[in-house]
Amino acid sequence: MTAQARALTLHSTSSSIGSPNLLRRPPACRSIASNRQRAPCLLRRGQIPAPHSVAAGAAAAAADVESATAVEPASAAPGPAPRPARDPLPAAVPWQEAGQGLVLFAGGSASFRVWAPHAEAITLQVVPAARFAPTPSPPLPTAEDGSLSGQRTVPPPLEQPEAAQAAAREHALTRHGDDWGASLPAGTVSHGDAYRLVLTGPGGSRLLRRDPWARSAEAASTWCFAHSPAAYTWQHTEWQPLSHDKAVIYEMHVGSFTQEGTLAAAAARLPHVAALGFTMLELMPCQEHSDPWGYSPRQLLALQRSLGSPEDMASFVDTAHGLGLGVMMDVVLHHGAPAGNMLWDFDGWEEAANGGLYHEGAPDCPWGRQWAFWKAEVRRMLVGAAAMWLGEYRMDGLRFDSIKDVPMETVQEITWSMRDRFPGRWLSAEITPEDPQLMAAYGFDAIWVHSGYFDIVQQHRALGRGHHGGGDWAGGWDLARLRTAMGVHYGFQSPVQCIKYMTGSHDQVGCQRNGGFYQDYNPIGGHHRYAVDQFCGGRTDQHAAASARLWYAANVAAAGLPMLFMGTEFAQNGWWNNDEWHRLRWENAEDDIGRGMMAAVGDANRLRQSRPVLRYGWSNCIHEDRQNGVMGYERVAEGQPRVVVVVNAARKSWQGGDYGLWVGGGGSFKQIYCSQDTAYGGAATWVSNDVVGEYDGRIYINLPASCTLMLVQQPQDG
């Protein structure tokens, strides 16, 4: 979903907290007294009501957090024996007993079934793959033509006539209730063949239609392509999803990740992502869409043909698994495309431009007409669309876009089905404003936390321009917001429920207005930009580059699951869009600025994997220096060395071992990360820390400007 449609109401959950969210240290950890009055722990599991019975599960029974201990999460539930290298085809059954769409059976026969209650007759046309004449694809629409605004509800006709198919063979379908279908003997249709429907609608109208359940289709026509799940041979059949706490997420738009814009080209670049310590790829929507970003679905189960074939998607996932990368898909289930919706008036019936069969009784939302969620056939398609990514493509999880636009009972039906069929897979969502109660009720494992990004950028734009900042923040840091950004947001039960992106997601980095102003982003300057531009000076400005490193390191060290949008890792500047001028610019990875940023990102990610306390430990704010823009917090977990994180967002530095940081005791601490290290592009004049001893509850450190430091508590003798 594009961010311009959202009002900046993101703080309605987090900023209303009356006291800071200071998670309580486990009993096994020695308590320390802060030099400031500490607020009581506000996070109690009992504050989240029991979820709806359909979604009951992980959040149901839990002890009060006051008596909880942070222990290492169990690994993802081990799956069954390794899956076969090829998914077997099912045995033949009559079409009335088969699933919707085209189903290929073992032995070469097939069935076809389609829901079309208002059709008067239907014929299935099939063209052998070798004799199919393609229709050229038109370019994707742009924001300027109005097709992405949600204003154009009824899709326009296809831009050009479809290519004639002299080799088409026809097969009449028969009716059974509201469905039409046929059992097709061996040799009728094979993997890769093209097919479509010719409907006779009410009043005798002739309608060319696609299979709503097709896995692949030609963008410029109504032709679909038969797909066999046995077509791809999987190489990494032993792969099992990682435990959720190990997720370090890289958000990718496949179409602009490479110059070619294909899955095959993106797969060839995956070693770059794996080498930087990321463990999870989150793909922006890849179902067939009519907008540049993927959030206007023309169909829900067909892969965008410009990206490649279903086999290309399987190969991409397989390659990722071989590199230790999980894959999750961003799914858009709340509306159809405002332009080119292939399910609009599907069987020829409609009333008052209601969209017909798949949209009857549904309202418009800002991005298009919603689905008819009240119909069992529509809900079955939504469940099938979600299950396809986890089953046929063996993905590790899903991210549900703008899920509050889908009725709760429909969401619960989907999440329950996914958990029943694919145990151990990760289900996350966008819920705006972020709401842990809804997360639990819907049945999700985690949600995106938008508010932290806006808190960070607002604070940085004030404090980062001088040693005290200016404007509304002339007095220093608004610590109430920053405590929440660095800790677990109020109401959540664990760090793994919060997905954080302090350097921006596609919503904040992407722009479809040619760099123009967004009123809802006015509090942070009104523009969508990459981090180095949002933090003021661009990639060649040493302060902006330092700030991008600072906030990504803080993101990795904060309580939550870190996410980075593609290109941020080599300090790409400007804004992102899926066009020739704003795609990923790989040349940025080749200069000193890009190499330094990649080194900083990679070391932070690997540190998170090697220090379990950064993955699942509780977070406590232990040091607050409002005037200088410095805060310190600790990550603690039973049985793990304590890690202290220091964030200096301003440009003042202390280079004589003279900055006193309250740690409350603990002996000595060793520096394990500094975002201003010279290897990352920091100045050679910065003085590093090695091991520093605690004195009267404090350690005295060298603290560079615009820097995140991490220090680990050393074992004490005796």
Solvent accessible surface area in square Angstrom, and as a share of the most:
residue,aa,sasa,rsa
1,M,6,0.02
2,T,20,0.12
3,A,3,0.02
4,Q,53,0.24
5,A,45,0.35
6,R,29,0.11
7,A,64,0.49
8,L,47,0.23
9,T,72,0.42
10,L,7,0.04
11,H,30,0.13
12,S,67,0.43
13,T,31,0.18
14,S,5,0.03
15,S,58,0.38
16,S,85,0.55
17,I,33,0.17
18,G,84,0.81
19,S,35,0.23
20,P,24,0.15
21,N,3,0.02
22,L,12,0.06
23,L,2,0.01
24,R,103,0.38
25,R,30,0.11
26,P,1,0.01
27,P,95,0.60
28,A,69,0.54
29,C,33,0.20
30,R,149,0.54
31,S,92,0.60
32,I,19,0.10
33,A,76,0.59
34,S,26,0.17
35,N,64,0.33
36,R,115,0.42
37,Q,184,0.82
38,R,77,0.28
39,A,22,0.17
40,P,87,0.55
41,C,8,0.05
42,L,43,0.21
43,L,1,0.00
44,R,90,0.33
45,R,51,0.19
46,G,74,0.71
47,Q,75,0.33
48,I,15,0.08
49,P,78,0.49
50,A,83,0.64
51,P,17,0.11
52,H,89,0.40
53,S,94,0.61
54,V,54,0.31
55,A,15,0.12
56,A,59,0.46
57,G,46,0.44
58,A,108,0.84
59,A,21,0.16
60,A,57,0.44
61,A,96,0.74
62,A,54,0.42
63,A,67,0.52
64,D,59,0.31
65,V,8,0.05
66,E,66,0.30
67,S,77,0.50
68,A,18,0.14
69,T,53,0.31
70,A,5,0.04
71,V,89,0.51
72,E,100,0.45
73,P,51,0.32
74,A,92,0.71
75,S,84,0.54
76,A,20,0.15
77,A,58,0.45
78,P,122,0.77
79,G,33,0.32
80,P,113,0.71
81,A,80,0.62
82,P,66,0.41
83,R,78,0.28
84,P,71,0.45
85,A,41,0.32
86,R,126,0.46
87,D,17,0.09
88,P,102,0.64
89,L,53,0.26
90,P,64,0.40
91,A,77,0.60
92,A,61,0.47
93,V,60,0.34
94,P,70,0.44
95,W,13,0.05
96,Q,72,0.32
97,E,124,0.56
98,A,9,0.07
99,G,44,0.42
100,Q,30,0.13
101,G,1,0.01
102,L,31,0.16
103,V,34,0.20
104,L,17,0.08
105,F,8,0.03
106,A,55,0.42
107,G,78,0.75
108,G,39,0.37
109,S,27,0.17
110,A,2,0.02
111,S,0,0.00
112,F,0,0.00
113,R,53,0.19
114,V,2,0.01
115,W,16,0.06
116,A,0,0.00
117,P,26,0.17
118,H,64,0.29
119,A,2,0.02
120,E,98,0.44
121,A,46,0.36
122,I,4,0.02
123,T,33,0.19
124,L,0,0.00
125,Q,13,0.06
126,V,0,0.00
127,V,0,0.00
128,P,31,0.19
129,A,54,0.42
130,A,105,0.82
131,R,160,0.58
132,F,32,0.13
133,A,37,0.29
134,P,97,0.61
135,T,6,0.03
136,P,98,0.62
137,S,75,0.48
138,P,53,0.33
139,P,123,0.77
140,L,67,0.34
141,P,33,0.20
142,T,74,0.43
143,A,37,0.28
144,E,135,0.61
145,D,70,0.36
146,G,27,0.26
147,S,1,0.00
148,L,30,0.15
149,S,54,0.35
150,G,13,0.12
151,Q,152,0.68
152,R,82,0.30
153,T,25,0.14
154,V,78,0.45
155,P,25,0.16
156,P,50,0.32
157,P,117,0.73
158,L,63,0.32
159,E,133,0.59
160,Q,62,0.27
161,P,124,0.78
162,E,40,0.18
163,A,31,0.24
164,A,93,0.72
165,Q,26,0.12
166,A,108,0.84
167,A,12,0.10
168,A,34,0.27
169,R,92,0.33
170,E,110,0.50
171,H,49,0.22
172,A,82,0.63
173,L,10,0.05
174,T,82,0.48
175,R,109,0.40
176,H,107,0.48
177,G,58,0.56
178,D,71,0.37
179,D,15,0.08
180,W,19,0.07
181,G,0,0.00
182,A,14,0.11
183,S,67,0.43
184,L,7,0.03
185,P,94,0.59
186,A,67,0.52
187,G,64,0.61
188,T,11,0.06
189,V,5,0.03
190,S,61,0.39
191,H,74,0.33
192,G,26,0.25
193,D,13,0.07
194,A,0,0.00
195,Y,4,0.02
196,R,27,0.10
197,L,0,0.00
198,V,21,0.12
199,L,1,0.00
200,T,47,0.27
201,G,0,0.00
202,P,57,0.36
203,G,84,0.81
204,G,46,0.44
205,S,49,0.32
206,R,159,0.58
207,L,32,0.16
208,L,48,0.24
209,R,45,0.16
210,R,2,0.01
211,D,1,0.01
212,P,2,0.01
213,W,38,0.14
214,A,2,0.01
215,R,50,0.18
216,S,2,0.01
217,A,1,0.01
218,E,13,0.06
219,A,25,0.19
220,A,4,0.03
221,S,0,0.00
222,T,8,0.05
223,W,1,0.00
224,C,0,0.00
225,F,24,0.10
226,A,4,0.03
227,H,36,0.16
228,S,10,0.06
229,P,45,0.28
230,A,21,0.16
231,A,34,0.26
232,Y,43,0.16
233,T,47,0.27
234,W,10,0.03
235,Q,124,0.55
236,H,83,0.37
237,T,33,0.19
238,E,127,0.57
239,W,55,0.19
240,Q,72,0.32
241,P,25,0.16
242,L,60,0.30
243,S,10,0.06
244,H,50,0.23
245,D,2,0.01
246,K,64,0.27
247,A,4,0.03
248,V,0,0.00
249,I,0,0.00
250,Y,0,0.00
251,E,0,0.00
252,M,0,0.00
253,H,11,0.05
254,V,3,0.02
255,G,10,0.10
256,S,0,0.00
257,F,0,0.00
258,T,6,0.04
259,Q,140,0.62
260,E,121,0.54
261,G,8,0.08
262,T,42,0.24
263,L,0,0.00
264,A,66,0.51
265,A,18,0.14
266,A,0,0.00
267,A,14,0.11
268,A,80,0.62
269,R,99,0.36
270,L,0,0.00
271,P,67,0.42
272,H,34,0.15
273,V,0,0.00
274,A,27,0.21
275,A,68,0.53
276,L,17,0.08
277,G,12,0.12
278,F,6,0.02
279,T,18,0.10
280,M,14,0.06
281,L,0,0.00
282,E,1,0.00
283,L,0,0.00
284,M,2,0.01
285,P,4,0.02
286,C,2,0.01
287,Q,7,0.03
288,E,2,0.01
289,H,12,0.05
290,S,11,0.07
291,D,5,0.03
292,P,13,0.08
293,W,4,0.01
294,G,0,0.00
295,Y,10,0.04
296,S,9,0.06
297,P,0,0.00
298,R,21,0.08
299,Q,0,0.00
300,L,5,0.02
301,L,1,0.00
302,A,0,0.00
303,L,2,0.01
304,Q,11,0.05
305,R,91,0.33
306,S,79,0.51
307,L,12,0.06
308,G,17,0.16
309,S,29,0.18
310,P,5,0.03
311,E,41,0.19
312,D,49,0.25
313,M,0,0.00
314,A,6,0.04
315,S,40,0.26
316,F,0,0.00
317,V,0,0.00
318,D,3,0.02
319,T,47,0.27
320,A,0,0.00
321,H,12,0.06
322,G,38,0.37
323,L,68,0.34
324,G,35,0.33
325,L,0,0.00
326,G,1,0.01
327,V,0,0.00
328,M,0,0.00
329,M,1,0.00
330,D,1,0.01
331,V,6,0.04
332,V,2,0.01
333,L,6,0.03
334,H,1,0.00
335,H,2,0.01
336,G,1,0.01
337,A,2,0.01
338,P,2,0.01
339,A,6,0.05
340,G,14,0.14
341,N,6,0.03
342,M,26,0.12
343,L,1,0.01
344,W,20,0.07
345,D,31,0.16
346,F,0,0.00
347,D,0,0.00
348,G,28,0.27
349,W,47,0.17
350,E,72,0.32
351,E,108,0.48
352,A,106,0.82
353,A,53,0.41
354,N,28,0.14
355,G,0,0.00
356,G,0,0.00
357,L,3,0.01
358,Y,5,0.02
359,H,0,0.00
360,E,48,0.22
361,G,67,0.65
362,A,16,0.13
363,P,83,0.52
364,D,81,0.42
365,C,16,0.10
366,P,79,0.50
367,W,34,0.12
368,G,1,0.01
369,R,30,0.11
370,Q,20,0.09
371,W,1,0.01
372,A,0,0.00
373,F,19,0.08
374,W,157,0.55
375,K,19,0.08
376,A,48,0.37
377,E,56,0.25
378,V,0,0.00
379,R,59,0.21
380,R,121,0.44
381,M,1,0.00
382,L,0,0.00
383,V,18,0.10
384,G,14,0.14
385,A,2,0.01
386,A,0,0.00
387,A,5,0.04
388,M,6,0.03
389,W,4,0.01
390,L,0,0.00
391,G,13,0.13
392,E,48,0.22
393,Y,5,0.02
394,R,20,0.07
395,M,0,0.00
396,D,3,0.02
397,G,0,0.00
398,L,0,0.00
399,R,0,0.00
400,F,1,0.01
401,D,2,0.01
402,S,13,0.08
403,I,2,0.01
404,K,91,0.39
405,D,43,0.22
406,V,4,0.03
407,P,46,0.29
408,M,63,0.28
409,E,118,0.53
410,T,2,0.01
411,V,0,0.00
412,Q,3,0.01
413,E,65,0.29
414,I,1,0.01
415,T,1,0.00
416,W,137,0.48
417,S,14,0.09
418,M,2,0.01
419,R,89,0.32
420,D,92,0.48
421,R,131,0.48
422,F,27,0.11
423,P,89,0.56
424,G,26,0.25
425,R,37,0.14
426,W,5,0.02
427,L,1,0.01
428,S,0,0.00
429,A,0,0.00
430,E,2,0.01
431,I,0,0.00
432,T,34,0.20
433,P,34,0.22
434,E,0,0.00
435,D,40,0.21
436,P,8,0.05
437,Q,89,0.39
438,L,40,0.20
439,M,3,0.01
440,A,6,0.05
441,A,18,0.14
442,Y,10,0.04
443,G,8,0.08
444,F,11,0.05
445,D,24,0.12
446,A,0,0.00
447,I,0,0.00
448,W,0,0.00
449,V,2,0.01
450,H,3,0.01
451,S,0,0.00
452,G,7,0.07
453,Y,6,0.02
454,F,5,0.02
455,D,2,0.01
456,I,0,0.00
457,V,0,0.00
458,Q,21,0.09
459,Q,0,0.00
460,H,4,0.02
461,R,54,0.20
462,A,8,0.07
463,L,0,0.00
464,G,1,0.01
465,R,142,0.52
466,G,24,0.23
467,H,96,0.43
468,H,66,0.30
469,G,28,0.27
470,G,30,0.29
471,G,73,0.70
472,D,131,0.68
473,W,60,0.21
474,A,60,0.46
475,G,33,0.32
476,G,0,0.00
477,W,0,0.00
478,D,42,0.22
479,L,16,0.08
480,A,59,0.46
481,R,61,0.22
482,L,0,0.00
483,R,39,0.14
484,T,6,0.04
485,A,1,0.00
486,M,2,0.01
487,G,3,0.03
488,V,0,0.00
489,H,1,0.00
490,Y,68,0.26
491,G,7,0.07
492,F,0,0.00
493,Q,11,0.05
494,S,26,0.17
495,P,3,0.02
496,V,30,0.17
497,Q,23,0.10
498,C,0,0.00
499,I,0,0.00
500,K,8,0.03
501,Y,3,0.01
502,M,3,0.01
503,T,1,0.01
504,G,0,0.00
505,S,0,0.00
506,H,0,0.00
507,D,1,0.00
508,Q,3,0.02
509,V,0,0.00
510,G,0,0.00
511,C,0,0.00
512,Q,10,0.04
513,R,106,0.39
514,N,118,0.61
515,G,10,0.10
516,G,25,0.24
517,F,95,0.39
518,Y,2,0.01
519,Q,129,0.57
520,D,26,0.14
521,Y,6,0.02
522,N,79,0.41
523,P,67,0.42
524,I,1,0.01
525,G,31,0.30
526,G,0,0.00
527,H,62,0.27
528,H,1,0.01
529,R,42,0.15
530,Y,1,0.00
531,A,4,0.03
532,V,2,0.01
533,D,38,0.20
534,Q,6,0.03
535,F,3,0.01
536,C,51,0.31
537,G,38,0.36
538,G,8,0.08
539,R,23,0.08
540,T,116,0.68
541,D,39,0.20
542,Q,129,0.57
543,H,68,0.30
544,A,1,0.00
545,A,11,0.08
546,A,5,0.04
547,S,2,0.01
548,A,1,0.00
549,R,13,0.05
550,L,0,0.00
551,W,0,0.00
552,Y,2,0.01
553,A,1,0.01
554,A,0,0.00
555,N,1,0.01
556,V,0,0.00
557,A,0,0.00
558,A,0,0.00
559,A,0,0.00
560,G,1,0.01
561,L,0,0.00
562,P,0,0.00
563,M,0,0.00
564,L,0,0.00
565,F,0,0.00
566,M,0,0.00
567,G,0,0.00
568,T,3,0.02
569,E,0,0.00
570,F,0,0.00
571,A,3,0.02
572,Q,1,0.00
573,N,47,0.24
574,G,20,0.19
575,W,41,0.14
576,W,0,0.00
577,N,22,0.11
578,N,32,0.16
579,D,40,0.20
580,E,126,0.56
581,W,179,0.63
582,H,31,0.14
583,R,34,0.13
584,L,13,0.06
585,R,63,0.23
586,W,34,0.12
587,E,113,0.51
588,N,12,0.06
589,A,10,0.08
590,E,120,0.54
591,D,53,0.27
592,D,109,0.56
593,I,57,0.29
594,G,0,0.00
595,R,118,0.43
596,G,5,0.04
597,M,5,0.02
598,M,30,0.13
599,A,35,0.27
600,A,3,0.03
601,V,1,0.00
602,G,0,0.00
603,D,57,0.30
604,A,0,0.00
605,N,0,0.00
606,R,112,0.41
607,L,24,0.12
608,R,0,0.00
609,Q,51,0.23
610,S,76,0.49
611,R,67,0.24
612,P,27,0.17
613,V,2,0.01
614,L,0,0.00
615,R,9,0.03
616,Y,14,0.05
617,G,0,0.00
618,W,14,0.05
619,S,3,0.02
620,N,1,0.00
621,C,12,0.07
622,I,3,0.01
623,H,8,0.04
624,E,28,0.13
625,D,22,0.11
626,R,105,0.39
627,Q,97,0.43
628,N,27,0.14
629,G,0,0.00
630,V,0,0.00
631,M,1,0.00
632,G,0,0.00
633,Y,1,0.00
634,E,0,0.00
635,R,0,0.00
636,V,2,0.01
637,A,1,0.01
638,E,70,0.31
639,G,76,0.73
640,Q,56,0.25
641,P,64,0.40
642,R,22,0.08
643,V,0,0.00
644,V,0,0.00
645,V,0,0.00
646,V,0,0.00
647,V,0,0.00
648,N,0,0.00
649,A,0,0.00
650,A,0,0.00
651,R,82,0.30
652,K,80,0.34
653,S,41,0.26
654,W,30,0.11
655,Q,55,0.25
656,G,64,0.61
657,G,29,0.28
658,D,86,0.45
659,Y,14,0.05
660,G,16,0.16
661,L,0,0.00
662,W,35,0.12
663,V,0,0.00
664,G,12,0.12
665,G,8,0.07
666,G,3,0.03
667,G,27,0.26
668,S,34,0.22
669,F,0,0.00
670,K,78,0.33
671,Q,30,0.13
672,I,44,0.22
673,Y,10,0.04
674,C,13,0.08
675,S,0,0.00
676,Q,12,0.05
677,D,59,0.30
678,T,81,0.47
679,A,69,0.53
680,Y,17,0.06
681,G,55,0.53
682,G,10,0.10
683,A,40,0.31
684,A,92,0.72
685,T,106,0.61
686,W,67,0.23
687,V,71,0.41
688,S,76,0.49
689,N,13,0.07
690,D,96,0.50
691,V,76,0.44
692,V,24,0.14
693,G,49,0.48
694,E,53,0.24
695,Y,163,0.62
696,D,117,0.61
697,G,7,0.06
698,R,66,0.24
699,I,0,0.00
700,Y,96,0.37
701,I,1,0.00
702,N,16,0.08
703,L,0,0.00
704,P,2,0.01
705,A,10,0.08
706,S,4,0.03
707,C,0,0.00
708,T,0,0.00
709,L,1,0.00
710,M,0,0.00
711,L,0,0.00
712,V,4,0.03
713,Q,40,0.18
714,Q,44,0.20
715,P,125,0.78
716,Q,108,0.48
717,D,151,0.78
718,G,129,1.24
